[in-house]
């Protein structure tokens, strides 16, 4: 039933996706959203997958691939890490990614970014990373990263497609339209490097207060809304041959 619904939805609400070829002609930054244990590593916490999940594992694999390539080329990388104070809940979600725990750390395959000078890491205590980048003095670390690196396009990957990724993308697009993020022009969502969690209808009905969250359906809806807000959605990402030997832009 769910698969038929998804097929009908994709037919009635298609998300046109293109291929992206990155080159030194456009200064591009990579944004990793919450590729942390608490959302990606099996059994790591209340919001982690209970068993191996292909959509999530594929997202992690692609995120790692891109992060390594960006860092090899000395292209800017920004990583959000969901991180919450134990005494400040985030309803409607149960406690997760508590500051200082393994849940709030990048997945093992990305922990090298913690010591990577080319990467900027930001612990965020809310769903929307754009808001989570606001510092106590009113500055915004993400805005500063875009401006300081003169970034014209960002490539967004991570989890969850319809929650943290979507909220960040929507806020970023609004900020771009208000000229807050000059010179940023394009916000690109890489569908194969995004994922969301799976809570089927038949499981949710037995959990008091839970909302069903079919994975493939909500992933598609997240991409559809992001595109409707002005993001470009791509299904493939490659690098132009001419930049293979370049170390910077």
C-alpha atoms as an extended CHARMM CRD file, in Angstrom:
* protein
*
       249  EXT
         1         1  UNK       CA              0.0000000000        0.0000000000        0.0000000000  PROA      1               0.0000000000
         2         2  UNK       CA              2.7560000000        2.4360000000        0.9670000000  PROA      2               0.0000000000
         3         3  UNK       CA              4.8070000000        1.6200000000       -2.1550000000  PROA      3               0.0000000000
         4         4  UNK       CA              1.7700000000        2.3130000000       -4.3490000000  PROA      4               0.0000000000
         5         5  UNK       CA              1.2190000000        5.6180000000       -2.5760000000  PROA      5               0.0000000000
         6         6  UNK       CA              4.8510000000        6.6030000000       -3.1630000000  PROA      6               0.0000000000
         7         7  UNK       CA              4.6200000000        5.6830000000       -6.8460000000  PROA      7               0.0000000000
         8         8  UNK       CA              1.4760000000        7.7960000000       -7.2350000000  PROA      8               0.0000000000
         9         9  UNK       CA              3.0410000000       10.6810000000       -5.3500000000  PROA      9               0.0000000000
        10        10  UNK       CA              6.1730000000       10.6650000000       -7.4930000000  PROA      10              0.0000000000
        11        11  UNK       CA              3.9700000000       10.6630000000      -10.5940000000  PROA      11              0.0000000000
        12        12  UNK       CA              1.7460000000       13.5160000000       -9.4310000000  PROA      12              0.0000000000
        13        13  UNK       CA              4.5050000000       15.4670000000       -7.6440000000  PROA      13              0.0000000000
        14        14  UNK       CA              7.6650000000       14.7410000000       -9.6060000000  PROA      14              0.0000000000
        15        15  UNK       CA             11.0330000000       16.0840000000       -8.4920000000  PROA      15              0.0000000000
        16        16  UNK       CA             13.1300000000       16.8000000000      -11.5500000000  PROA      16              0.0000000000
        17        17  UNK       CA             16.7720000000       16.0370000000      -10.7940000000  PROA      17              0.0000000000
        18        18  UNK       CA             19.8710000000       16.8110000000      -12.7930000000  PROA      18              0.0000000000
        19        19  UNK       CA             23.5310000000       15.8430000000      -12.6100000000  PROA      19              0.0000000000
        20        20  UNK       CA             26.0850000000       18.1840000000      -11.0860000000  PROA      20              0.0000000000
        21        21  UNK       CA             29.6470000000       18.5660000000      -12.3090000000  PROA      21              0.0000000000
        22        22  UNK       CA             31.7800000000       20.5780000000       -9.8980000000  PROA      22              0.0000000000
        23        23  UNK       CA             34.6300000000       22.7000000000      -11.1850000000  PROA      23              0.0000000000
        24        24  UNK       CA             36.8450000000       25.5550000000      -10.0520000000  PROA      24              0.0000000000
        25        25  UNK       CA             34.7140000000       27.9620000000      -12.0940000000  PROA      25              0.0000000000
        26        26  UNK       CA             32.1250000000       28.1770000000       -9.3030000000  PROA      26              0.0000000000
        27        27  UNK       CA             33.3190000000       28.4470000000       -5.6880000000  PROA      27              0.0000000000
        28        28  UNK       CA             31.3750000000       25.6450000000       -4.0100000000  PROA      28              0.0000000000
        29        29  UNK       CA             31.1730000000       24.6550000000       -0.3620000000  PROA      29              0.0000000000
        30        30  UNK       CA             30.0120000000       21.3330000000        1.0600000000  PROA      30              0.0000000000
        31        31  UNK       CA             27.5180000000       21.3830000000        3.9480000000  PROA      31              0.0000000000
        32        32  UNK       CA             27.0990000000       18.1910000000        5.9900000000  PROA      32              0.0000000000
        33        33  UNK       CA             23.9350000000       18.1320000000        8.1020000000  PROA      33              0.0000000000
        34        34  UNK       CA             23.9800000000       15.9630000000       11.2360000000  PROA      34              0.0000000000
        35        35  UNK       CA             25.9300000000       12.9710000000        9.9440000000  PROA      35              0.0000000000
        36        36  UNK       CA             26.3350000000       11.9360000000       13.5700000000  PROA      36              0.0000000000
        37        37  UNK       CA             26.0700000000        8.6490000000       15.4370000000  PROA      37              0.0000000000
        38        38  UNK       CA             22.7940000000        9.5960000000       17.0640000000  PROA      38              0.0000000000
        39        39  UNK       CA             21.0430000000        9.6300000000       13.6940000000  PROA      39              0.0000000000
        40        40  UNK       CA             23.1500000000        7.2620000000       11.5970000000  PROA      40              0.0000000000
        41        41  UNK       CA             24.7930000000        4.5160000000       13.6570000000  PROA      41              0.0000000000
        42        42  UNK       CA             22.6940000000        1.4510000000       14.4350000000  PROA      42              0.0000000000
        43        43  UNK       CA             21.6520000000        1.3320000000       18.0860000000  PROA      43              0.0000000000
        44        44  UNK       CA             23.4590000000        4.5500000000       19.0090000000  PROA      44              0.0000000000
        45        45  UNK       CA             20.4870000000        6.2960000000       20.6090000000  PROA      45              0.0000000000
        46        46  UNK       CA             16.7710000000        7.0520000000       20.7160000000  PROA      46              0.0000000000
        47        47  UNK       CA             16.7280000000        8.4250000000       17.1670000000  PROA      47              0.0000000000
        48        48  UNK       CA             19.3230000000        6.1180000000       15.6400000000  PROA      48              0.0000000000
        49        49  UNK       CA             18.2870000000        3.2910000000       13.3020000000  PROA      49              0.0000000000
        50        50  UNK       CA             17.4180000000        0.0570000000       15.0910000000  PROA      50              0.0000000000
        51        51  UNK       CA             18.8250000000       -2.0680000000       12.2880000000  PROA      51              0.0000000000
        52        52  UNK       CA             20.9780000000       -1.4730000000        9.1890000000  PROA      52              0.0000000000
        53        53  UNK       CA             19.2740000000        1.0220000000        6.8880000000  PROA      53              0.0000000000
        54        54  UNK       CA             20.3470000000        1.2290000000        3.2480000000  PROA      54              0.0000000000
        55        55  UNK       CA             19.1800000000        4.7900000000        2.6330000000  PROA      55              0.0000000000
        56        56  UNK       CA             21.1180000000        6.0160000000        5.6640000000  PROA      56              0.0000000000
        57        57  UNK       CA             24.2390000000        3.9520000000        4.9560000000  PROA      57              0.0000000000
        58        58  UNK       CA             24.2810000000        5.1530000000        1.3260000000  PROA      58              0.0000000000
        59        59  UNK       CA             23.9910000000        8.7350000000        2.5530000000  PROA      59              0.0000000000
        60        60  UNK       CA             26.9260000000        8.2760000000        4.9190000000  PROA      60              0.0000000000
        61        61  UNK       CA             29.0540000000        6.6780000000        2.1940000000  PROA      61              0.0000000000
        62        62  UNK       CA             28.4190000000        9.5150000000       -0.2640000000  PROA      62              0.0000000000
        63        63  UNK       CA             28.9560000000       12.1670000000        2.4230000000  PROA      63              0.0000000000
        64        64  UNK       CA             32.3310000000       10.6550000000        3.2800000000  PROA      64              0.0000000000
        65        65  UNK       CA             33.3170000000       10.4790000000       -0.3910000000  PROA      65              0.0000000000
        66        66  UNK       CA             32.4760000000       14.1200000000       -0.9740000000  PROA      66              0.0000000000
        67        67  UNK       CA             34.0980000000       15.3270000000        2.2400000000  PROA      67              0.0000000000
        68        68  UNK       CA             37.3670000000       13.6110000000        1.3240000000  PROA      68              0.0000000000
        69        69  UNK       CA             37.3570000000       15.0320000000       -2.2040000000  PROA      69              0.0000000000
        70        70  UNK       CA             36.5340000000       18.5540000000       -1.0250000000  PROA      70              0.0000000000
        71        71  UNK       CA             39.3040000000       18.4530000000        1.5550000000  PROA      71              0.0000000000
        72        72  UNK       CA             41.8110000000       17.0300000000       -0.9180000000  PROA      72              0.0000000000
        73        73  UNK       CA             41.0830000000       20.0140000000       -3.1560000000  PROA      73              0.0000000000
        74        74  UNK       CA             41.0950000000       22.4420000000       -0.2230000000  PROA      74              0.0000000000
        75        75  UNK       CA             37.4810000000       23.3800000000       -0.9250000000  PROA      75              0.0000000000
        76        76  UNK       CA             35.4700000000       24.6190000000        2.0820000000  PROA      76              0.0000000000
        77        77  UNK       CA             33.4810000000       22.1700000000        4.2170000000  PROA      77              0.0000000000
        78        78  UNK       CA             30.9390000000       23.0250000000        6.9210000000  PROA      78              0.0000000000
        79        79  UNK       CA             29.5480000000       20.2880000000        9.1870000000  PROA      79              0.0000000000
        80        80  UNK       CA             26.5870000000       20.6060000000       11.5410000000  PROA      80              0.0000000000
        81        81  UNK       CA             26.5360000000       18.3010000000       14.5820000000  PROA      81              0.0000000000
        82        82  UNK       CA             23.2500000000       17.9720000000       16.4330000000  PROA      82              0.0000000000
        83        83  UNK       CA             24.1020000000       18.5590000000       20.0840000000  PROA      83              0.0000000000
        84        84  UNK       CA             21.6970000000       19.1460000000       22.9830000000  PROA      84              0.0000000000
        85        85  UNK       CA             21.9950000000       20.1030000000       26.6490000000  PROA      85              0.0000000000
        86        86  UNK       CA             20.5120000000       17.3100000000       28.7900000000  PROA      86              0.0000000000
        87        87  UNK       CA             18.1970000000       19.7400000000       30.6090000000  PROA      87              0.0000000000
        88        88  UNK       CA             16.7990000000       21.3790000000       27.4590000000  PROA      88              0.0000000000
        89        89  UNK       CA             14.3890000000       19.0680000000       25.6190000000  PROA      89              0.0000000000
        90        90  UNK       CA             13.5120000000       19.3280000000       21.9310000000  PROA      90              0.0000000000
        91        91  UNK       CA              9.8570000000       18.2930000000       21.6930000000  PROA      91              0.0000000000
        92        92  UNK       CA              8.3780000000       16.2840000000       20.1120000000  PROA      92              0.0000000000
        93        93  UNK       CA             11.5810000000       14.2390000000       20.0230000000  PROA      93              0.0000000000
        94        94  UNK       CA             12.9420000000       12.1310000000       22.8980000000  PROA      94              0.0000000000
        95        95  UNK       CA             16.3840000000       12.9680000000       24.3530000000  PROA      95              0.0000000000
        96        96  UNK       CA             19.0620000000       12.5590000000       21.6780000000  PROA      96              0.0000000000
        97        97  UNK       CA             22.5780000000       13.6470000000       20.7060000000  PROA      97              0.0000000000
        98        98  UNK       CA             23.3810000000       14.8950000000       24.2050000000  PROA      98              0.0000000000
        99        99  UNK       CA             26.4340000000       17.1630000000       24.2760000000  PROA      99              0.0000000000
       100       100  UNK       CA             29.6280000000       15.3050000000       25.1120000000  PROA      100             0.0000000000
       101       101  UNK       CA             28.3130000000       11.8510000000       24.2160000000  PROA      101             0.0000000000
       102       102  UNK       CA             29.2060000000        9.6480000000       21.2620000000  PROA      102             0.0000000000
       103       103  UNK       CA             25.7390000000       10.3290000000       19.8520000000  PROA      103             0.0000000000
       104       104  UNK       CA             26.7260000000       13.9290000000       19.1720000000  PROA      104             0.0000000000
       105       105  UNK       CA             29.9430000000       12.9900000000       17.3490000000  PROA      105             0.0000000000
       106       106  UNK       CA             30.3530000000       12.5330000000       13.6330000000  PROA      106             0.0000000000
       107       107  UNK       CA             30.0990000000        8.9260000000       12.4410000000  PROA      107             0.0000000000
       108       108  UNK       CA             33.4440000000        7.0880000000       12.6890000000  PROA      108             0.0000000000
       109       109  UNK       CA             34.1150000000        7.4230000000        8.9520000000  PROA      109             0.0000000000
       110       110  UNK       CA             33.9550000000       11.2290000000        9.2680000000  PROA      110             0.0000000000
       111       111  UNK       CA             35.6300000000       11.8260000000       12.6210000000  PROA      111             0.0000000000
       112       112  UNK       CA             38.8380000000       12.8260000000       10.8710000000  PROA      112             0.0000000000
       113       113  UNK       CA             37.0410000000       16.1000000000       10.0650000000  PROA      113             0.0000000000
       114       114  UNK       CA             37.4420000000       17.0570000000       13.7200000000  PROA      114             0.0000000000
       115       115  UNK       CA             41.1500000000       17.6750000000       13.0010000000  PROA      115             0.0000000000
       116       116  UNK       CA             40.7890000000       18.8690000000        9.4180000000  PROA      116             0.0000000000
       117       117  UNK       CA             41.8360000000       22.5400000000        9.0500000000  PROA      117             0.0000000000
       118       118  UNK       CA             39.7140000000       22.8600000000        5.9210000000  PROA      118             0.0000000000
       119       119  UNK       CA             36.5110000000       21.9940000000        7.7980000000  PROA      119             0.0000000000
       120       120  UNK       CA             34.3410000000       24.1770000000       10.0320000000  PROA      120             0.0000000000
       121       121  UNK       CA             32.3060000000       22.2270000000       12.6000000000  PROA      121             0.0000000000
       122       122  UNK       CA             29.2850000000       23.6710000000       14.3690000000  PROA      122             0.0000000000
       123       123  UNK       CA             27.3730000000       22.0140000000       17.2030000000  PROA      123             0.0000000000
       124       124  UNK       CA             23.7180000000       23.0050000000       16.8750000000  PROA      124             0.0000000000
       125       125  UNK       CA             21.0020000000       22.7020000000       19.5030000000  PROA      125             0.0000000000
       126       126  UNK       CA             17.9970000000       23.0630000000       17.2250000000  PROA      126             0.0000000000
       127       127  UNK       CA             16.5250000000       21.5550000000       14.0620000000  PROA      127             0.0000000000
       128       128  UNK       CA             17.4470000000       24.4840000000       11.8050000000  PROA      128             0.0000000000
       129       129  UNK       CA             21.2020000000       24.7630000000       11.3830000000  PROA      129             0.0000000000
       130       130  UNK       CA             20.9640000000       28.3170000000       10.0920000000  PROA      130             0.0000000000
       131       131  UNK       CA             19.4240000000       29.4180000000       13.3910000000  PROA      131             0.0000000000
       132       132  UNK       CA             21.7530000000       27.0900000000       15.2610000000  PROA      132             0.0000000000
       133       133  UNK       CA             24.7160000000       28.9930000000       13.8130000000  PROA      133             0.0000000000
       134       134  UNK       CA             23.8230000000       32.1960000000       15.6410000000  PROA      134             0.0000000000
       135       135  UNK       CA             26.4710000000       32.9980000000       18.2460000000  PROA      135             0.0000000000
       136       136  UNK       CA             25.9640000000       34.7750000000       21.5730000000  PROA      136             0.0000000000
       137       137  UNK       CA             27.2300000000       38.0520000000       20.0820000000  PROA      137             0.0000000000
       138       138  UNK       CA             24.5950000000       37.8900000000       17.3240000000  PROA      138             0.0000000000
       139       139  UNK       CA             26.9820000000       36.8220000000       14.5640000000  PROA      139             0.0000000000
       140       140  UNK       CA             26.2580000000       33.7550000000       12.4630000000  PROA      140             0.0000000000
       141       141  UNK       CA             29.0540000000       31.2320000000       11.9090000000  PROA      141             0.0000000000
       142       142  UNK       CA             27.5060000000       29.8430000000        8.7310000000  PROA      142             0.0000000000
       143       143  UNK       CA             26.9810000000       33.3140000000        7.2380000000  PROA      143             0.0000000000
       144       144  UNK       CA             30.5840000000       34.2040000000        8.0730000000  PROA      144             0.0000000000
       145       145  UNK       CA             31.7910000000       30.9570000000        6.4730000000  PROA      145             0.0000000000
       146       146  UNK       CA             29.9870000000       31.7730000000        3.2200000000  PROA      146             0.0000000000
       147       147  UNK       CA             31.2690000000       35.3460000000        3.1320000000  PROA      147             0.0000000000
       148       148  UNK       CA             34.8390000000       34.6240000000        4.2020000000  PROA      148             0.0000000000
       149       149  UNK       CA             35.1980000000       31.8890000000        1.5820000000  PROA      149             0.0000000000
       150       150  UNK       CA             33.2710000000       33.8500000000       -1.0800000000  PROA      150             0.0000000000
       151       151  UNK       CA             31.0770000000       30.8170000000       -1.7340000000  PROA      151             0.0000000000
       152       152  UNK       CA             28.6850000000       31.0090000000       -4.6810000000  PROA      152             0.0000000000
       153       153  UNK       CA             27.0780000000       27.5660000000       -4.2950000000  PROA      153             0.0000000000
       154       154  UNK       CA             26.5940000000       25.1130000000       -1.4660000000  PROA      154             0.0000000000
       155       155  UNK       CA             26.0930000000       21.3720000000       -1.8570000000  PROA      155             0.0000000000
       156       156  UNK       CA             23.9210000000       20.0790000000        0.9850000000  PROA      156             0.0000000000
       157       157  UNK       CA             23.9270000000       16.4610000000        2.1990000000  PROA      157             0.0000000000
       158       158  UNK       CA             22.8800000000       14.6910000000        5.3850000000  PROA      158             0.0000000000
       159       159  UNK       CA             19.9260000000       13.7130000000        7.5390000000  PROA      159             0.0000000000
       160       160  UNK       CA             16.9560000000       14.0760000000        7.7780000000  PROA      160             0.0000000000
       161       161  UNK       CA             15.8650000000       15.0770000000        4.2790000000  PROA      161             0.0000000000
       162       162  UNK       CA             12.4830000000       16.3660000000        5.4440000000  PROA      162             0.0000000000
       163       163  UNK       CA             13.5290000000       17.7950000000        8.8180000000  PROA      163             0.0000000000
       164       164  UNK       CA             16.9940000000       19.2220000000        9.5580000000  PROA      164             0.0000000000
       165       165  UNK       CA             18.1370000000       19.2810000000        5.9230000000  PROA      165             0.0000000000
       166       166  UNK       CA             14.9000000000       20.8760000000        4.7430000000  PROA      166             0.0000000000
       167       167  UNK       CA             14.7220000000       23.4950000000        7.5050000000  PROA      167             0.0000000000
       168       168  UNK       CA             18.3290000000       24.5260000000        6.9110000000  PROA      168             0.0000000000
       169       169  UNK       CA             17.8120000000       24.7260000000        3.1420000000  PROA      169             0.0000000000
       170       170  UNK       CA             14.6440000000       26.8130000000        3.4690000000  PROA      170             0.0000000000
       171       171  UNK       CA             16.2400000000       29.2860000000        5.8910000000  PROA      171             0.0000000000
       172       172  UNK       CA             19.3420000000       29.5480000000        3.7230000000  PROA      172             0.0000000000
       173       173  UNK       CA             17.2570000000       30.2560000000        0.6300000000  PROA      173             0.0000000000
       174       174  UNK       CA             15.3290000000       32.9760000000        2.4620000000  PROA      174             0.0000000000
       175       175  UNK       CA             18.5930000000       34.5120000000        3.7130000000  PROA      175             0.0000000000
       176       176  UNK       CA             20.0200000000       34.3920000000        0.1980000000  PROA      176             0.0000000000
       177       177  UNK       CA             16.9470000000       36.1520000000       -1.1850000000  PROA      177             0.0000000000
       178       178  UNK       CA             17.3660000000       38.8700000000        1.4640000000  PROA      178             0.0000000000
       179       179  UNK       CA             21.0280000000       39.3270000000        0.3930000000  PROA      179             0.0000000000
       180       180  UNK       CA             22.2330000000       38.1770000000        3.7990000000  PROA      180             0.0000000000
       181       181  UNK       CA             24.4650000000       35.5150000000        2.2250000000  PROA      181             0.0000000000
       182       182  UNK       CA             26.1580000000       37.4070000000       -0.6020000000  PROA      182             0.0000000000
       183       183  UNK       CA             27.7810000000       36.0790000000       -2.8180000000  PROA      183             0.0000000000
       184       184  UNK       CA             25.8010000000       32.8230000000       -2.4230000000  PROA      184             0.0000000000
       185       185  UNK       CA             23.6470000000       32.0840000000       -5.4630000000  PROA      185             0.0000000000
       186       186  UNK       CA             22.7830000000       28.3760000000       -5.5530000000  PROA      186             0.0000000000
       187       187  UNK       CA             21.6330000000       25.9540000000       -2.8670000000  PROA      187             0.0000000000
       188       188  UNK       CA             21.9720000000       22.3970000000       -4.1770000000  PROA      188             0.0000000000
       189       189  UNK       CA             20.5370000000       19.3160000000       -2.4700000000  PROA      189             0.0000000000
       190       190  UNK       CA             22.1370000000       15.9900000000       -3.3960000000  PROA      190             0.0000000000
       191       191  UNK       CA             19.3060000000       13.4750000000       -3.0940000000  PROA      191             0.0000000000
       192       192  UNK       CA             21.4750000000       10.3450000000       -3.0010000000  PROA      192             0.0000000000
       193       193  UNK       CA             23.4890000000       11.8010000000       -0.1270000000  PROA      193             0.0000000000
       194       194  UNK       CA             20.4290000000       12.6600000000        1.9460000000  PROA      194             0.0000000000
       195       195  UNK       CA             18.3400000000       10.2990000000        4.0580000000  PROA      195             0.0000000000
       196       196  UNK       CA             15.5780000000       10.2220000000        6.6250000000  PROA      196             0.0000000000
       197       197  UNK       CA             14.3540000000        7.7510000000        9.2320000000  PROA      197             0.0000000000
       198       198  UNK       CA             11.7590000000        5.0370000000        8.8160000000  PROA      198             0.0000000000
       199       199  UNK       CA              8.7050000000        4.6230000000       11.0540000000  PROA      199             0.0000000000
       200       200  UNK       CA              6.1290000000        2.6070000000        9.1140000000  PROA      200             0.0000000000
       201       201  UNK       CA              2.4100000000        3.0720000000        9.7020000000  PROA      201             0.0000000000
       202       202  UNK       CA              1.9820000000       -0.4020000000       11.1850000000  PROA      202             0.0000000000
       203       203  UNK       CA              4.6940000000        0.3310000000       13.7550000000  PROA      203             0.0000000000
       204       204  UNK       CA              3.6180000000        3.8870000000       14.5760000000  PROA      204             0.0000000000
       205       205  UNK       CA              0.0610000000        2.8550000000       15.3890000000  PROA      205             0.0000000000
       206       206  UNK       CA              1.2970000000        0.8930000000       18.3840000000  PROA      206             0.0000000000
       207       207  UNK       CA              3.3400000000        3.8070000000       19.7750000000  PROA      207             0.0000000000
       208       208  UNK       CA              1.3750000000        6.3110000000       21.8130000000  PROA      208             0.0000000000
       209       209  UNK       CA              1.4750000000        9.7450000000       20.1650000000  PROA      209             0.0000000000
       210       210  UNK       CA              3.7680000000        8.6940000000       17.3230000000  PROA      210             0.0000000000
       211       211  UNK       CA              3.3240000000        9.9620000000       13.7870000000  PROA      211             0.0000000000
       212       212  UNK       CA              3.9480000000        7.5150000000       10.9690000000  PROA      212             0.0000000000
       213       213  UNK       CA              7.0210000000        8.3950000000        8.9240000000  PROA      213             0.0000000000
       214       214  UNK       CA              7.4740000000        6.1020000000        5.8960000000  PROA      214             0.0000000000
       215       215  UNK       CA             11.0700000000        6.6320000000        4.8260000000  PROA      215             0.0000000000
       216       216  UNK       CA             10.8490000000        6.7490000000        1.0220000000  PROA      216             0.0000000000
       217       217  UNK       CA              7.6870000000        8.8470000000        1.0950000000  PROA      217             0.0000000000
       218       218  UNK       CA              9.0610000000       11.4760000000        3.4870000000  PROA      218             0.0000000000
       219       219  UNK       CA             12.4060000000       11.5860000000        1.6740000000  PROA      219             0.0000000000
       220       220  UNK       CA             10.5640000000       12.4230000000       -1.5420000000  PROA      220             0.0000000000
       221       221  UNK       CA              8.3890000000       15.0240000000        0.1720000000  PROA      221             0.0000000000
       222       222  UNK       CA             11.4740000000       16.6760000000        1.6550000000  PROA      222             0.0000000000
       223       223  UNK       CA             13.1110000000       16.9360000000       -1.7600000000  PROA      223             0.0000000000
       224       224  UNK       CA              9.8800000000       18.2030000000       -3.3380000000  PROA      224             0.0000000000
       225       225  UNK       CA              9.4580000000       20.9980000000       -0.7880000000  PROA      225             0.0000000000
       226       226  UNK       CA             13.1310000000       21.9860000000       -1.0250000000  PROA      226             0.0000000000
       227       227  UNK       CA             12.8530000000       22.2730000000       -4.7940000000  PROA      227             0.0000000000
       228       228  UNK       CA              9.6350000000       24.2520000000       -4.4400000000  PROA      228             0.0000000000
       229       229  UNK       CA             11.4570000000       26.7470000000       -2.2240000000  PROA      229             0.0000000000
       230       230  UNK       CA             14.1320000000       27.2800000000       -4.8440000000  PROA      230             0.0000000000
       231       231  UNK       CA             16.7930000000       24.6450000000       -4.2210000000  PROA      231             0.0000000000
       232       232  UNK       CA             18.3280000000       22.7010000000       -7.0540000000  PROA      232             0.0000000000
       233       233  UNK       CA             18.0310000000       18.9380000000       -6.5660000000  PROA      233             0.0000000000
       234       234  UNK       CA             20.6530000000       16.6760000000       -8.1350000000  PROA      234             0.0000000000
       235       235  UNK       CA             20.9240000000       12.8950000000       -8.3050000000  PROA      235             0.0000000000
       236       236  UNK       CA             24.6210000000       12.6440000000       -9.2160000000  PROA      236             0.0000000000
       237       237  UNK       CA             27.7330000000       14.6270000000       -8.3060000000  PROA      237             0.0000000000
       238       238  UNK       CA             31.0580000000       14.4170000000      -10.0830000000  PROA      238             0.0000000000
       239       239  UNK       CA             34.1600000000       16.5640000000      -10.4760000000  PROA      239             0.0000000000
       240       240  UNK       CA             35.4080000000       18.0740000000      -13.7120000000  PROA      240             0.0000000000
       241       241  UNK       CA             38.6270000000       16.4540000000      -14.9010000000  PROA      241             0.0000000000
       242       242  UNK       CA             40.3140000000       19.8310000000      -15.2050000000  PROA      242             0.0000000000
       243       243  UNK       CA             40.2780000000       20.3400000000      -11.4180000000  PROA      243             0.0000000000
       244       244  UNK       CA             41.8300000000       17.0060000000      -10.4850000000  PROA      244             0.0000000000
       245       245  UNK       CA             45.2670000000       18.5320000000       -9.9090000000  PROA      245             0.0000000000
       246       246  UNK       CA             44.0510000000       21.8000000000       -8.3720000000  PROA      246             0.0000000000
       247       247  UNK       CA             44.5200000000       22.3770000000       -4.6620000000  PROA      247             0.0000000000
       248       248  UNK       CA             42.4040000000       25.4780000000       -4.2660000000  PROA      248             0.0000000000
       249       249  UNK       CA             39.9880000000       27.7830000000       -6.0250000000  PROA      249             0.0000000000
